[in-house]
Amino acid sequence: MLALAVVPVLLILGGCGAAKKEAVPAAKPAATTAATTSNPQGSLESLKGKKVLVAYFSYSGNTRKLAETVHNKVGGDLFEITTVKPYPAKYDDCVEYAKKEKADKGRPELKSKVANLQQYDVIFLGFPVWWYTLPMPVYTFLESNDLAGKTIVTFMTHGGGGEYNCFKDVANAAPKAKTLTGLCLPGGSVNNAGGDVDTWLKGLKF
Ligand SMILES: Cc1cc2nc3c(=O)[nH]c(=O)nc-3n(C[C@H](O)[C@H](O)[C@H](O)COP(=O)(O)O)c2cc1C
């Protein structure tokens, strides 16, 4: 059973004047599965003839699980975005680290690049919401690849706050790509997300 215990974590948000406090639910790590690389046979009619990449970043496993579900349905290649410098293993330390990294507009170096990204027509891009936006490594990914003419379809997991402006943030970070309607699910729901993923995928016009 891979159920997640979602526990509230209080993140203190700096700002002008009095410190603002906001509860941001957090998740305990899900069981992780090693990333596979390719599943040429996707089942989606609308993707026939398109070369598909599923790229994702995940800290505690929720988005990885969702990425695997998406990958099973759309086929193509699966790529995990990882950083040269790992994030702190302790959850609260990671939360603080990521807060500073965002404030500093950090673009952490990625461990590996997608081989021949030019071959892909459609990129499904998955990540957890971090501090109301994309984790900084996902910005590194978007900004360090030539995404002109690609179709990007975002999926994300969150701890209770929803998508904020993350779909827009992706579009702004990849202005030369076409973006389609994304999927946003609570991290605790990823083990039973097959139905939501199917409904979402059926509605996409590539
Ligand atoms: C650094 C950090 C920042 C987070 N910020 C938010 C947030 O702003 N809003 C939210 O709803 N959840 C937030 N969360 C919770 C994650 O988005 C959520 O647990 C997600 O499902 C984790 O995905 P993962 O297991 O793939 O890393 C944050 C978690 C971390 C570690």
The ligand as a MOL file (V3000), in Angstrom:
LIG
                    3D

  0  0  0     0  0            999 V3000
M  V30 BEGIN CTAB
M  V30 COUNTS 31 33 0 0 0
M  V30 BEGIN ATOM
M  V30 1 C 9.8810 22.5340 -0.9920 0
M  V30 2 C 8.4140 22.2250 -1.0110 0
M  V30 3 C 7.5070 23.2430 -1.2430 0
M  V30 4 C 6.1400 22.9450 -1.3230 0
M  V30 5 N 5.2770 23.9670 -1.5960 0
M  V30 6 C 3.9640 23.6810 -1.7370 0
M  V30 7 C 3.0400 24.7050 -2.0780 0
M  V30 8 O 3.4000 25.8760 -2.2800 0
M  V30 9 N 1.7320 24.3750 -2.1990 0
M  V30 10 C 1.2890 23.0870 -2.0080 0
M  V30 11 O 0.0940 22.8380 -2.1380 0
M  V30 12 N 2.1510 22.0890 -1.6930 0
M  V30 13 C 3.4610 22.3540 -1.5620 0
M  V30 14 N 4.3390 21.3320 -1.2700 0
M  V30 15 C 3.8360 19.9560 -1.2050 0
M  V30 16 C 4.0990 19.1900 -2.5180 0
M  V30 17 O 3.6950 19.9420 -3.6670 0
M  V30 18 C 3.3120 17.8770 -2.5560 0
M  V30 19 O 3.5540 17.1240 -1.4020 0
M  V30 20 C 3.6850 17.0630 -3.8030 0
M  V30 21 O 2.7060 16.0660 -4.0410 0
M  V30 22 C 5.0360 16.4070 -3.6490 0
M  V30 23 O 5.3640 15.7600 -4.8570 0
M  V30 24 P 6.6320 14.7950 -4.9620 0
M  V30 25 O 6.3460 13.6300 -4.0230 0
M  V30 26 O 6.6350 14.3610 -6.3840 0
M  V30 27 O 7.8290 15.5400 -4.5710 0
M  V30 28 C 5.6810 21.6090 -1.1470 0
M  V30 29 C 6.6180 20.6030 -0.8710 0
M  V30 30 C 7.9660 20.9090 -0.8060 0
M  V30 31 C 8.9650 19.8130 -0.5280 0
M  V30 END ATOM
M  V30 BEGIN BOND
M  V30 1 1 1 2
M  V30 2 1 2 3
M  V30 3 2 2 30
M  V30 4 2 3 4
M  V30 5 1 4 5
M  V30 6 1 4 28
M  V30 7 2 5 6
M  V30 8 1 6 7
M  V30 9 1 6 13
M  V30 10 2 7 8
M  V30 11 1 7 9
M  V30 12 1 9 10
M  V30 13 2 10 11
M  V30 14 1 10 12
M  V30 15 2 12 13
M  V30 16 1 13 14
M  V30 17 1 14 15
M  V30 18 1 14 28
M  V30 19 1 15 16
M  V30 20 1 16 17
M  V30 21 1 16 18
M  V30 22 1 18 19
M  V30 23 1 18 20
M  V30 24 1 20 21
M  V30 25 1 20 22
M  V30 26 1 22 23
M  V30 27 1 23 24
M  V30 28 2 24 25
M  V30 29 1 24 26
M  V30 30 1 24 27
M  V30 31 2 28 29
M  V30 32 1 29 30
M  V30 33 1 30 31
M  V30 END BOND
M  V30 END CTAB
M  END
